[in-house]
Amino acid sequence: MTQQVSIIELSDDEVINYACRVLEQRLSYRLSPDGVKFTSPDETKHYLVLKLAEREREVFAVLFLDNRHRLIKYDEMFFGTIDGASVHPREVVKAALQHNAAAVILAHNHPSGVPEPSRADEAITNRLKEALNFVDIRVLDHIVVGGTDTVSFAERGLV
């Protein structure tokens, strides 16, 4: 059941976050009985656009998945400025192990609205892939969100 909340008492960001939670609940027809499954880049992109499109600063998030690609946890791990965020592979590996994840999907936004990955994006993806591979956790994709546009590293053969 959805909790009743007075919109008048909330800030714009709180209203948007609340609306996202309601939308996630209402999209349950797309979910399997045992949880959210990310089996295609398009499903993942739609989910991440809802989460990251309107953010004013860069946010680096990780979707921790089980061996059937069901969502264990969505975690916004690192926050930056309008044009960058520091990402620490050690923290991502630590969180993945804590959640007992079999796989991850990496994601971040570009507040500029242009989702084209930078060389730094490619470099951190490779570092994370190497670090997670060492503990047998697969990186399935890295999705960059710029407004409502997205770029999938997997679709470009970069993962």
C-alpha positions in Angstrom: 0.0 0.0 0.0 1.1 3.5 -0.7 1.4 5.8 2.2 -0.6 9.1 2.0 1.7 12.1 2.1 0.8 15.8 1.9 2.7 17.3 -1.0 2.4 20.8 0.4 4.9 19.9 3.2 7.6 18.5 0.8 10.4 20.1 -1.1 10.6 19.7 -4.9 13.3 17.0 -4.5 11.2 15.1 -1.9 8.2 15.2 -4.2 10.3 13.8 -7.1 11.8 11.1 -4.9 8.4 10.1 -3.6 7.0 10.0 -7.1 9.9 7.7 -8.2 9.1 5.3 -5.4 5.4 5.2 -6.3 6.3 4.6 -10.0 8.7 1.8 -9.0 5.9 0.2 -7.0 3.4 0.6 -9.8 5.7 -0.9 -12.4 5.5 -4.2 -10.6 3.8 -5.8 -13.6 7.2 -5.9 -15.1 8.7 -7.6 -12.1 9.2 -11.3 -11.6 7.5 -12.8 -8.5 10.9 -12.9 -6.8 12.1 -9.4 -7.4 13.2 -6.9 -10.0 15.2 -8.5 -12.8 17.5 -6.7 -15.2 17.7 -8.9 -18.2 18.1 -6.3 -20.9 19.9 -3.0 -21.3 16.6 -1.2 -22.1 15.0 -2.3 -18.8 18.0 -1.1 -16.9 18.2 2.2 -18.8 14.6 3.0 -18.0 15.1 2.3 -14.3 18.3 4.4 -14.2 16.8 7.3 -16.0 14.1 7.4 -13.3 16.8 7.4 -10.7 19.5 9.7 -12.1 18.2 11.9 -14.9 17.3 15.0 -12.9 20.3 15.1 -10.6 22.2 18.4 -10.5 25.5 16.8 -9.7 27.2 13.6 -10.7 26.1 10.5 -8.9 27.8 7.1 -9.2 25.5 4.2 -8.4 25.8 0.4 -8.4 23.0 -2.1 -8.9 24.0 -5.3 -6.9 22.4 -8.4 -8.5 22.1 -12.1 -7.6 23.1 -14.9 -10.0 19.7 -14.6 -11.7 20.2 -10.8 -12.2 17.6 -9.9 -9.6 18.2 -6.7 -7.8 19.6 -7.1 -4.3 20.2 -3.4 -3.8 20.5 -0.1 -5.7 23.1 2.0 -4.0 24.2 5.6 -4.8 27.7 5.2 -3.6 29.6 8.3 -4.7 28.6 11.9 -5.2 30.6 14.6 -7.1 30.3 18.0 -8.7 28.6 19.0 -11.9 31.4 17.3 -14.0 32.9 14.5 -12.0 32.8 12.1 -9.0 35.6 10.2 -7.3 34.9 6.5 -7.4 36.8 4.1 -5.1 37.0 0.5 -6.3 37.8 -0.8 -2.9 34.4 0.5 -1.6 32.5 -1.0 -4.5 34.2 -4.4 -4.0 33.5 -4.2 -0.2 29.8 -3.4 -0.8 29.4 -6.1 -3.4 30.8 -8.7 -1.0 28.6 -7.4 1.8 25.5 -7.8 -0.4 26.7 -11.2 -1.6 26.3 -10.0 -5.2 27.1 -12.3 -8.1 27.0 -9.4 -10.6 26.8 -5.6 -10.8 25.6 -2.9 -13.1 27.5 0.3 -12.8 25.8 3.6 -13.5 26.3 7.3 -13.3 24.8 10.5 -14.7 26.2 13.4 -16.6 24.4 16.5 -15.4 25.3 18.2 -18.7 22.7 16.0 -20.3 25.2 14.4 -22.7 25.6 10.7 -21.9 28.8 10.2 -24.0 31.3 8.3 -21.8 34.6 10.1 -21.2 38.1 8.4 -21.1 37.9 8.6 -17.3 34.6 6.7 -17.4 36.2 4.0 -19.5 39.2 3.9 -17.2 37.2 3.5 -14.0 35.0 0.9 -15.6 38.1 -1.2 -16.4 39.5 -0.7 -12.9 36.2 -1.8 -11.3 35.9 -4.7 -13.7 39.4 -5.9 -12.8 38.8 -5.5 -9.0 35.4 -7.2 -9.1 36.7 -10.0 -11.3 39.3 -10.8 -8.7 36.5 -11.8 -6.3 34.4 -13.5 -9.0 31.8 -10.7 -9.4 30.8 -9.9 -13.0 30.3 -6.4 -14.3 27.3 -6.7 -16.7 27.2 -3.1 -17.9 28.0 0.5 -17.1 25.2 2.9 -18.1 25.7 6.6 -18.4 22.6 8.7 -18.1 22.4 12.2 -19.6 18.9 13.6 -19.2 16.7 11.0 -20.7 19.4 9.7 -23.0 21.7 6.8 -22.1 24.8 5.0 -23.3 25.4 1.3 -22.4 29.0 0.2 -22.3 27.7 -3.4 -22.9 25.9 -2.4 -26.1 29.2 -0.7 -27.3 31.3 -3.8 -26.5 33.2 -1.9 -23.8 32.4 -4.3 -20.9 
